[in-house]
Amino acid sequence: MLKQISAFRMALGLGIMTVGQQSIFFVKERLHQGAAFTAACLILGLVLMLPKGFLTRYFPNNSLLMGFVVSWIAVAFLYMYVNITPFGRQSLDMFRENSNYIAAIAFLVTLLNVPETVRRPFILVVVLITCFSSLLLFYSLLTNPNYIYGMRATIFYGDGESGGNPHVAARNGFAGLIASVILIKRHNLLLKSLAYFNICLSLVSIVLAQSRMMLLSLMIVAVLFLFFNLRPRTLSQAGKSLAKPSSLFFYSAIVIGTYFLVVTTPVLDLLVNYATSFWNSFLDAMGTVAGTSEKGDASASNRVTSFGFFREVAVGSPGTLFLGAGYKQFYFDVPILEAFYDCGILGFLTFGGFLVVCTWECYKVMRRPADDMSNFLVYFFVPTFIQAFTGGRPFDTSFLFIFAMYVRFLNADATRTQNQRATVRQPISQPA
């Protein structure tokens, strides 16, 4: 029992660090706190992750991914201090920059000490955190007089007039959806009910956030899941499961409840309006990229401009791309291009190399599904991969924290053997 509680505690800490961002934002804004509160929440997550015998034993990791992550952090850190142009250091918040890398390194070191027992409760923790975060999102929208149906959903700040990044809400919904689908397999009626409830919340969150990246990610995940899992044997097992009286009763209750919800409330009309607005926005973005849209899309237009600027640099000043222009010199909103432009060929090989290797590792897990946590990670990587080409900065903790989790748990060296025991570290004075 104590081991299960300890495993749940560590899984909770891991969940705070990776999918707890929306809940942290909500509490921070309601309490009118600043960056210090976010830092305190991350420290809490790290403390919860601390296992018994911390720093006395380590658990195997994916050594290849580890090499790329450590190399990328080293390159970024080096360029932050060494390759500084006149527009560099004075425009940076050095305390914040250093804090981000210290937090990422601390998270990675802590992960290496987290045992394999954390894998089983992790899915339930993700469902609980994302479900709670979605409810906080809906509460924020319902209690905000300035929110109008049709606006992109996000956690609104204290004044109620400005909001955060809607991609946070969309990512929370995506993580909740994947984790809930996995949790449905558990033979427990309460967990199944929680999973279906969170699937509904997660889908609504994604629709309300109107994130094209998450829509694309969902379509890719659906195709990948069907390609790797749709087999005659799987369909037969699913049919037998649905034919059970308990399953028929459960799913009938869901269908009836959904019917009354649609008939007695305007939820269907709202979802249709959001979906229509979402689709029109998607078409505008595609038209902007193709140069055929009269209205245009600001976000897509910025990325088109970034690609054009990068092409001009590659043709006119290729030496800049080889050595790098300097840390955070130009905001591309395309992380892989920014890593290349800012940190040169080293940045491109380390940041891009991680993406390539991690994609291959995910492919191997999809072919031969492992435990629930591994299955969650391979599909959760899809929006992370797409984001590397569509938004954000490669130096953000949103990348570094996720990368660290994949180092520890995705096809870790221990999972290739049947015996996944921790290796005790030898004292420094003794030979290894």
ABEGO torsion letter per residue (X at the ends): XAAAAAAAAAAAAAAAAAAAAAAAAAAAAAAGBBAAAAAAAAAAAAAAABBBGBGABBBBBBAAAAAAAAAAAAAAAAAAAABBBAABAAABBAAAAAAAAAAAAAAAAAAAABBAAAAAAAAAAAAAAAAAAAAAAAAAAAABAABBBGBBBBBBBAAGABBBBAAAAAAAAAAAAAAAAAAAABBBAAAAAAAAAAAAAAAAAAAAAGBAAAAAAAAAAAAAAAAAABBAAAAAAAAAAAABAAAAAAAAAAAAAAAAAAAABAAAAAAAAAAAAAAAAAAAAAAAAAGABAAEBAAAAAAAAAAAAAAAAAAABAAAAAAEAEBGABBAGBAAAAAAAAAEAAAAAAAAAAAAAAAAAAAAAAABBBBAAAAAAAAAAAAAAAAAAABEBAABAAAAAAAAAAAAABGBAAAABABBBBBBBBBAABBX
